[in-house]
Amino acid sequence: MSIHLHLRAVAESEIRDDHTWLAAFMWEAWENHPDEYAAGIADSIDKVWDSVNDLYAAADVLPVDTDKLWTLPIYGGRPVAHSADADTSNPPLMILEPPGVSQAARFLASVSFDELWNVAGAKLSGYGRDEAEARQEFLDHHRDLQGFYGRAAAAGHAVVKAVWA
């Protein structure tokens, strides 16, 4: 089974705070993902996004003050629920507004991947995977997220997040 966290940068003024509209927007973006990824306005992480979040959580034990900004790249944002009475603790869609995108970009630009890996790598390279291979996979995700959030922040964009299964 393939499951992905899909991130799409978009001008905040173009976003409708309506689940039906946003789901259709993100579906179209997913259909165009290769082109949008190449254009630098989209990114995605396969089923390991929770582990990427665990990598960033290692920032809590580093001697630098990250002020919990590590929470923003993967799970940061506000939920857009299906309806007014939907359970917002498990949202299908999230919007990270421009100030949060800028904070995520600053965190990703300032944190040392090597230091994060030294703290969390042993846990993340488990499950019978080769450590060098796992490290490279996480480094690739980190670099992609650095570039993606850096471009989105520079443009003053929000980031919409969806999970596709």
N, C-alpha and C positions, 0 to 999 in steps of 0.2 A: 504494500500500500504506500502511496506517495502522499505526503502531507507537507505543506509549505506555509511559512509565515511570509506574507507578501507585504512589502512596504512601498508606498507610492508618494512621492513629493508632489504637492499641488498648492497653488496659491489659495490662501485661506478664503479669499473672497469668492472662489469658485466652488466651495464646498457647501452642500446643503446638509443641514443637520437633520436628515431624514433617512432612516435606515433603508427604505426601499430604493431611494435615489442613490445613496452611497453604495449599496450592494451592487446595483447595476453599473455604476461608475467603476468600481473595483473589478467587477467581472470583465468589463471591456478592457480595463488596464491589464488584467491577467492574460487575456487573449492576445494582447499586444506586448506582452512582457519582454520577449527578446529584443524588440526594437526600443522599448522604453529603458531597458537595462543598458543597452548600447548608448542611449542618449544620456544616461546618468541620472534619470529621474525615477528609477525603480530599482529595487533590490529584492532578493528573496533568500530565505534560508530553509533548507530541507528540514527534516524532522529533528535536527539537533539544536533548534533555536533555544530550547530551555537550557541546554548545556552551555550555549554561548552566554546566556544570562548568568549561569553559574560561574563562568569564567570572569565576567564583569563583577560579580558579587565578591570575588577575591579582593577587590579594591578596598573593602572594609578593613582588611588586615594590613594594608600597606601604610607606610608612614606618612603618606600625603593625605590631605583633607579633601575628599571627593564629595562630601556633603550628600552622599547617597545618589549622586548623579548617575551612577552605574545602573540604576533602575530604569532609566529613560530609553536607551536604544531598543530594547526588546519589548518590554511590557509597559512602558510609559505612555500616558495619554488618558483620555476620558472615553468611556464606553458610549457607543451609539446603539441603544437597545432596539429590539424589534418593535416594541410598543411601550406605552407609558407604564404598564404593569409587568414588563419583562424583568427577569433577574439580571441586574446590572453587574453582579459579581462575576458573571461568566459571559462577558460580552462577545458577540460575534465580530464586531468591528470597533476599532479605536481610532481616535484622532489625537495626535500630539501637535499642539498649537505651536506657532513659530518661536515663542520664548523657550519652550521645552526642546524644540529642535536645536536651537542655538546652544542650550546647555548640554544636550547630548553630544553635539559636535565638539564642544570644548572638552568634555570628558574624554571622548575617543581620541582627540588630538593630543591630550596631555598624559594619558595613562600609558605605562610601559607594558607592551604585550609580554615581554620576557618576564617582568616581575609578576604579572598576573599568572602566567604559565607556571612559574616556579611555585606559586601558592596552590593553584588548582589543577595543574596538568596531570598529576598522578591519577586523580579521580576521573578526569575527562578522557584519558587515554585508555581506560579500562575496557571491559567487554571484549577482550581478546584482540584488540586492535594494536597494530604496531605504533609505538609512541611517536616516532618521527612522522609517520603518516597522519596521525591524529593531530599533532602539533601543526603540521602544514595546513590541514583542513581548517583549524580554528584561526590560524594566522590569516588565511585567505578570507574567511568571514570577517575578521576584524578589519582588515584592509578595505574590503568592500564597504563595510559600514562606515569606516572613517571617511572614505570618499563620498559616499552617498549623503551622509549627514552634513559633511562639510559643504557640499554643493547646495543642498536644501537650505542650510542656514544662510549661506551667502546670498541666496535668492529671496530670503525672507519667507520661505514656504512652510506650510504645515506638512506633517507626514500622516498618511492614513495607513492603517494596518488591518490586514484581514488574514484569516487562516483558511486555506483551501485543502480539502481532503479528496 
